[in-house]
Amino acid sequence: MEKLNAQNVNMISSSNKEICPHCGSDKGFAEGTVLDPFIGSGTTAAVAKRLGRNYLGIELNPEYIELAEKRIASVAYQPELDLK
């Protein structure tokens, strides 16, 4: 595996900007769906909901599903936080 250095880090960041033009900018991100394949207690989904984003969480443990559902239900969308 190649070690990171100033040259290849710059190459990585340049290629990321071509793939995702918003990377490295202060413009925020376009609307989309946040995917959390291991939702656990639901922190990522709660933040997505607070920011007005769609979210999809996957969890196998029924105890964490219940915990995540309660946490997400307690959060409200806060338009003043919207990054659009």
Secondary structure, DSSP 8 states (H G I E B T S, - for coil): -----HHHHHHHHHHHHHH-TTTT-SS---S-EEEETT-TTSHHHHHHHHTT-EEEE----HHHHHHHHHHHHT----GGG---
